[in-house]
Amino acid sequence: MKSFDVPVHYRSPLITAIKQQRKTDDRMKKDFSPTQLSLGNVNIYLARHFGFCYGVENAIEIAFRAVNENKDKRVYLLSEMIHNPGVNADLQSMGVQFMMDTKGRMLMEWDELNSDDIVIIPAFGTTVEIEEKLKEKGISPERYETTCPFVEKVWNRAEQIGKKGYTIVVHGKPRHEETRATFSHSKENAPTVVVKDMEQAEHLARYITGELPAEQFYVDFKWQHSEGFDVTKDLERIGVVNQTTMLASETQGIADYLKQVMIEHHSLAAEQIAERFADTRDTLCYATNDNQSAVMGMLAQEADLAIVIGGYNSSNTSHLVELCEQKMPTYFVKNESCLLDENLISHFDLHSGEEKTTENYLPAKRPLSIMVTSGASCPDALVEGVVNRIAELTGKEAELKQVVSEWVE
């Protein structure tokens, strides 16, 4: 796989050495067991896969290149390039300005742009409408486009099946940048509707079967369907694609469920399924799959708590938190500074949507086992920072130094 030019301060000698060794030992990526860092009676388990994915490293390389190549011009990002506060802050410190927030609200006026300005398209991609606005301003959206290739793969697949007469069902968070972009590109070629979870998929099925009156659809799925969507016709043939940062198992579960609904509603034989339902399993993101599988492999071990590192608005990171929460106390942190001391931790609560402080998060018992992983937009340096902080708080700095010397020659 291509190697990217990413700022060195995002790297970690320890994490790089561990990842390289695991890759060498398991090139087919069949072993999802964690890496154990033994610090005497304190054990840290690192997930098999975590941190920057192909799409994120690609985006970082392009964004930093855009700044360095245009020091005499104004450089803008449509919105956060990736959902990591440190990376976005680094770009802002270099003079990059954000045009809108993550919900798509403008932070400036379109009239402020001119043809000499540089606009970077974030890794999530953008809508067809915004691309057209940029072109009207004389700005090429393709020049510094960091859209993840796997997001584009979803768009291409949606276009392919849309042109074959299928309606597109997008599994994603309706207000997320990537979902907005995927929805925009999909509706260019096919009627499109967004479902945010299995509950909404089940609700959509009641319109497929005619159990609910058609007119109610436009209330229940307001702002989640393409213009002119005809619920009486456009659910006859469907295919499911995803926001690539969603739980892969949930996307597949929704696809399998809706496929079965179509089979039963239309009394389909096995050889007839493709007439009503398009196979889109190839749109699931490899990095999302790997990171989630690695968490499941990590959770096969016994541990006292889990720490998940990433931006608090990161969709893929939030799903890793959800997986860990099913097994043990889990703390979602943005960096090592959140581990305030051995008694207090500042972390993000997915359920309340707020940052909170929790006491007695670090058990005094020994032996102590801690699971650690991070999202796809989290630099490895932050993971090493958390590992260092754990060692400091548990009095295991000497033991960690020895472990590092064994990994990093």
C-alpha positions in Angstrom: 0.0 0.0 0.0 1.2 3.5 -0.8 3.3 5.3 1.8 2.2 8.9 2.6 4.1 12.0 3.6 2.6 12.7 7.0 4.1 15.2 9.5 6.5 13.4 11.8 4.9 14.6 15.0 1.8 12.4 14.2 4.0 9.3 14.2 5.1 7.1 17.1 8.3 5.0 17.0 6.7 2.5 19.4 3.4 2.2 17.6 5.1 2.1 14.2 7.3 -0.8 15.3 4.4 -2.7 16.7 2.2 -2.3 13.6 5.1 -3.2 11.3 5.9 -6.4 13.3 2.2 -7.4 13.4 1.9 -6.8 9.7 5.0 -9.0 9.0 3.7 -11.8 11.2 0.1 -11.6 9.8 0.1 -10.4 6.2 -3.3 -11.9 5.6 -4.8 -10.0 8.6 -6.5 -13.0 10.1 -5.2 -12.5 13.6 -7.2 -9.9 15.5 -5.7 -10.6 18.9 -4.3 -7.5 20.6 -0.7 -6.7 21.3 0.2 -7.0 25.0 2.6 -4.5 26.6 3.5 -6.1 29.9 4.5 -3.5 32.5 4.9 -5.8 35.5 1.5 -6.2 37.1 0.0 -3.6 34.7 -0.9 -4.9 31.2 -1.8 -2.7 28.3 -3.6 -4.4 25.3 -3.3 -2.5 22.0 -5.9 -3.4 19.4 -4.5 -5.2 16.3 -5.7 -2.3 14.0 -6.2 1.3 14.9 -5.3 4.8 13.9 -4.8 6.5 10.6 -6.3 4.7 7.6 -5.4 5.1 4.0 -8.0 7.8 3.4 -6.9 9.9 6.3 -3.2 9.8 5.5 -4.0 10.6 1.9 -6.1 13.6 3.1 -3.4 14.9 5.4 -0.7 14.7 2.7 -2.8 16.6 0.2 -3.9 19.2 2.7 -0.4 20.0 4.0 0.8 20.1 0.4 -1.9 22.6 -0.6 -0.7 24.9 2.2 2.9 24.6 1.3 2.3 25.1 -2.4 0.2 28.2 -1.9 1.9 30.3 0.7 0.9 33.5 -1.1 -2.8 32.6 -1.3 -5.8 32.2 0.9 -6.4 28.5 1.7 -9.8 27.2 2.8 -11.2 23.9 4.0 -14.8 23.3 3.3 -15.1 21.9 6.9 -13.1 19.8 9.2 -10.8 17.7 7.0 -11.0 14.8 9.4 -12.6 14.5 12.8 -9.5 15.1 14.9 -9.1 18.3 16.7 -5.3 18.3 16.7 -4.9 17.8 13.0 -7.5 20.5 12.2 -5.9 22.9 14.7 -2.5 22.3 13.0 -4.0 23.3 9.7 -5.6 26.4 11.2 -2.3 27.4 12.8 -0.9 27.4 9.2 -3.5 29.9 8.1 -6.2 27.5 6.8 -9.7 28.8 7.3 -12.9 26.7 7.6 -15.8 27.7 5.3 -18.5 25.8 7.2 -18.9 23.7 10.4 -19.5 20.0 10.5 -23.2 20.4 10.1 -22.9 22.3 6.9 -23.6 25.8 8.4 -21.6 28.5 6.6 -18.9 30.3 8.6 -18.4 32.8 5.8 -20.2 34.1 2.7 -19.7 32.5 -0.7 -19.2 36.0 -2.1 -16.0 36.2 -0.1 -14.3 33.6 -2.3 -12.5 34.5 -5.5 -10.9 32.4 -8.3 -7.4 32.9 -6.8 -8.4 31.1 -3.5 -7.5 27.5 -2.8 -10.3 25.3 -1.4 -9.5 21.8 0.0 -12.3 19.2 -0.2 -12.3 17.2 3.1 -11.9 13.4 3.4 -15.6 13.0 3.7 -16.2 14.4 0.2 -18.7 17.1 -0.6 -22.0 17.5 -2.3 -22.6 18.0 -6.0 -24.2 21.4 -5.3 -21.1 22.7 -3.5 -18.8 21.4 -6.3 -20.9 23.4 -8.7 -20.7 26.6 -6.5 -16.9 26.3 -6.4 -16.7 25.9 -10.2 -18.9 29.0 -10.6 -16.3 30.8 -8.6 -13.6 29.6 -10.9 -12.2 27.2 -8.3 -11.4 23.7 -9.3 -12.7 21.3 -6.6 -10.5 18.5 -8.0 -7.2 20.3 -7.5 -6.9 19.6 -3.8 -9.6 17.0 -3.2 -8.9 14.7 -0.3 -12.1 12.6 -0.6 -11.4 9.1 0.7 -11.1 6.6 -2.2 -13.4 4.3 -0.3 -16.1 7.0 0.0 -15.8 7.5 -3.8 -16.2 3.7 -4.2 -19.6 4.0 -2.4 -20.6 6.8 -4.8 -19.5 4.8 -7.8 -21.4 1.7 -6.7 -24.5 3.8 -6.0 -24.3 5.3 -9.5 -23.9 1.8 -11.1 -26.9 0.3 -9.4 -28.9 3.5 -9.7 -28.5 3.4 -13.5 -29.9 -0.2 -13.4 -33.1 1.0 -11.9 -32.5 0.5 -8.2 -33.4 3.0 -5.5 -30.5 3.7 -3.1 -30.9 3.2 0.6 -28.0 5.0 2.4 -27.2 3.7 5.9 -25.7 6.8 7.7 -26.2 9.6 10.1 -28.4 12.1 8.1 -26.4 15.2 9.2 -22.9 13.7 8.9 -20.7 15.3 6.2 -20.1 12.0 4.4 -23.8 11.0 4.4 -24.7 14.4 3.0 -22.1 14.0 0.3 -23.1 10.4 -0.5 -26.8 11.4 -0.6 -26.1 14.2 -3.0 -24.1 12.1 -5.4 -26.6 9.2 -5.2 -29.6 11.2 -6.0 -28.0 12.4 -9.2 -28.6 8.9 -10.6 -31.4 7.3 -8.5 -34.2 8.0 -6.0 -32.4 7.9 -2.6 -33.4 7.6 1.1 -31.3 7.7 4.2 -31.8 5.4 7.2 -29.8 6.1 10.3 -30.2 2.7 12.0 -32.0 -0.7 12.1 -35.0 0.9 13.7 -35.4 3.2 10.7 -34.7 0.4 8.3 -37.6 -1.6 9.9 -39.8 1.4 9.6 -38.9 1.8 5.9 -39.8 -1.9 5.4 -43.4 -1.1 6.5 -43.6 1.2 3.4 -42.1 -1.5 1.2 -44.8 -3.9 2.2 -47.6 -1.2 2.1 -48.3 -1.6 5.8 -48.1 2.1 6.3 -49.9 4.8 4.2 -47.6 6.3 1.5 -48.3 9.9 2.6 -46.9 9.2 6.0 -43.4 8.4 4.5 -42.8 12.1 3.7 -43.3 13.0 7.4 -41.3 10.1 8.8 -38.4 10.6 6.4 -38.5 14.3 6.1 -35.1 15.7 4.8 -34.0 12.1 4.3 -35.2 11.4 0.8 -34.5 12.8 -2.6 -36.8 15.3 -4.3 -39.7 13.7 -6.2 -39.3 10.4 -4.3 -42.4 8.3 -5.0 -42.8 5.8 -2.2 -45.4 3.8 -4.1 -42.9 3.1 -6.9 -39.4 3.7 -5.7 -39.2 0.9 -3.2 -39.8 -1.8 -5.7 -36.1 -2.4 -6.3 -33.4 -1.3 -3.8 -29.8 -1.5 -2.9 -28.1 -0.5 0.4 -24.8 1.5 0.6 -23.2 3.0 3.7 -21.5 5.9 5.3 -18.2 4.2 5.6 -17.6 5.0 9.2 -20.8 3.3 10.5 -20.7 -0.1 12.2 -20.0 -2.5 9.3 -22.0 -5.2 11.1 -25.0 -2.8 11.4 -24.8 -1.9 7.7 -24.7 -5.6 6.7 -27.5 -6.3 9.2 -29.7 -3.6 7.6 -28.9 -4.9 4.1 -29.7 -8.5 5.1 -32.9 -7.4 6.8 -34.2 -5.4 3.8 -33.2 -8.2 1.4 -35.3 -10.6 3.4 -38.2 -8.2 3.4 -38.0 -8.0 -0.4 -37.8 -11.8 -0.7 -40.9 -12.3 1.4 -42.9 -9.4 0.1 -42.3 -10.4 -3.6 -42.2 -14.2 -3.0 -38.8 -14.4 -4.7 -36.9 -17.6 -5.4 -33.1 -17.6 -4.9 -32.4 -16.9 -8.5 -34.8 -13.9 -8.6 -33.3 -11.9 -5.7 -31.2 -9.7 -7.9 -34.4 -8.5 -9.7 -35.4 -6.7 -6.5 -32.2 -6.3 -4.4 -28.7 -5.3 -5.4 -25.7 -6.9 -3.7 -23.5 -4.0 -2.3 -21.4 -5.7 0.3 -18.3 -4.5 -1.6 -19.0 -0.9 -0.4 -18.0 -1.6 3.2 -14.7 0.2 4.2 -11.8 -2.1 4.8 -10.4 0.2 7.6 -13.7 0.4 9.4 -14.0 -3.4 9.2 -10.5 -4.0 10.4 -10.7 -1.6 13.3 -14.0 -3.0 14.5 -12.9 -6.6 14.1 -9.7 -5.7 16.0 -11.8 -4.3 18.9 -13.9 -7.5 19.0 -10.6 -9.5 19.0 -9.3 -7.3 21.8 -12.5 -7.8 23.9 -11.9 -11.5 23.9 -9.3 -10.8 26.5 -10.3 -10.0 30.1 -9.6 -6.4 31.2 -10.6 -3.9 33.8 -11.3 -0.9 31.5 -11.0 0.4 27.9 -9.7 3.7 26.7 -10.6 4.8 23.2 -8.8 7.8 21.7 -10.2 10.1 19.0 -12.2 13.2 18.1 -15.4 13.5 20.0 -17.3 14.1 16.7 -15.7 11.1 15.0 -18.3 8.6 13.8 -16.0 5.6 13.4 -14.4 6.2 16.9 -17.8 6.4 18.5 -18.7 3.0 17.2 -15.5 1.6 18.7 -16.6 3.1 22.0 -20.0 1.4 21.7 -18.4 -2.0 21.1 -16.1 -1.6 24.2 -19.0 -0.4 26.4 -20.8 -3.7 25.9 -18.0 -5.5 27.8 -16.4 -3.1 30.3 -16.1 0.5 31.6 -15.0 2.6 28.6 -13.6 6.1 28.5 -13.6 8.1 25.2 -10.7 10.6 25.4 -9.1 13.0 22.9 -5.5 12.7 24.2 -3.4 11.9 27.2 -4.2 15.1 29.0 -7.7 13.7 29.7 -6.1 11.3 32.2 -6.0 14.0 34.8 -4.5 11.8 37.5 -4.8 8.3 38.9 -8.2 9.2 40.3 -9.8 11.5 37.7 -10.4 11.2 34.0 -12.1 13.7 31.6 -14.0 11.9 28.8 -16.8 12.2 26.4 -20.1 10.5 27.2 -21.8 9.3 24.0 -25.1 9.0 25.7 -25.4 12.5 27.1 -23.3 14.1 24.3 -21.2 15.9 26.9 -17.7 15.8 28.3 -17.6 14.7 31.9 -15.2 13.9 34.7 -15.3 10.5 36.3 -13.7 9.5 39.6 -12.0 6.2 40.5 -11.7 5.2 36.9 -8.3 3.5 37.5 -8.7 0.5 39.8 -6.1 0.2 42.6 -6.1 -3.6 42.2 -3.2 -5.4 40.7 -2.8 -7.0 38.3 -4.5 -4.3 36.2 -5.4 -4.7 32.5 -6.3 -1.8 30.2 -7.5 -2.0 26.6 -6.4 0.8 24.3 -7.5 1.6 20.7 -8.2 4.7 18.6 -10.2 5.9 15.7 -9.1 6.1 12.0 -8.4 9.9 12.3 -6.3 9.6 15.4 -2.5 10.1 15.1 -0.4 7.2 16.6 1.5 9.8 18.6 -1.7 10.3 20.7 -1.9 6.6 21.4 1.7 6.5 22.6 0.9 9.5 24.7 -1.9 7.7 26.5 0.3 4.6 27.0 3.0 6.9 28.5 0.5 8.5 30.8 -0.9 5.2 32.0 2.7 4.1 32.8 3.3 7.4 34.7 0.1 7.1 36.7 0.7 3.5 37.7 4.4 4.0 38.5 5.5 1.8 35.6 7.7 4.2 33.6 10.8 2.1 34.0 9.0 -1.0 32.8 7.6 0.9 29.8 11.0 2.1 28.9 12.2 -1.5 28.8 9.3 -2.5 26.6 9.9 0.3 24.2 13.6 -0.7 23.9 12.5 -4.2 23.0 10.2 -3.0 20.2 12.3 -0.1 18.9 15.8 -1.1 18.2 
